[in-house]
Amino acid sequence: MGALPKRKISKQRKGNRRSHHALAAPALTVCKECKATALAHHVCANCGSYKGVQVIAV
């Protein structure tokens, strides 16, 4: 015999196990230079600055 479950997993137990599988919304912040929304801890895609320093030329 292989590894088989002895009892049926109920919907409640299955749902409780999967309660942490939900997708979280991305953490958006406001860029200090151009006031556009950007991902937290990422270079601003609009102006190319990070923490007030011009990092990439856009």
N, C-alpha and C positions, 0 to 999 in steps of 0.2 A: 504494500500500500504506500502511496505517496503522501506527501504532506497536504492534508485537506482540512478545512475548518470543521470542527465538531458541531458548531451551532451557527445559525444564520446571524449575520451582523445586522442589527436593527437600523432603521433609518436615522433614529436619534443618535445612536453611537457613531454612525458613519458621518453624520452632519457635524457632530462635536469634534471629530477628528479633523474634518476639513474646514473648521471655522477659521483657521489661520491662513487659508489659501487665497483669500481675497486680494485683489490688486489694490495697491495704494496709489493715491494721486501723487504726481511728481511735485517736489518741493520747489515752488517758484518764488523768486525774489525780484525786487525792483533794482535795475542797474543804477548805480550812483551817477554815471556819466550821462546816459541818454534816456533814463527813466523808462526803459522798455523792460518787459518781463523776461527773465532769464533763469536757467536752472541754477540752483544753489551750488556753489563750489565749482562752477564752470565758467569758461570765458563767454562773455556776452556775444551772441551771434550777430547782433545789430551793429555794435560799434567796435568790438574786438578788444575790450578792456576787461581786466580782472583786478579787483581790489583797487580801483582807481589808477591802474597802470596800463598803458597801451601795450598789449601783448602781440596782437597780430594786426596786420594792415587789412582793412576791409574796403 
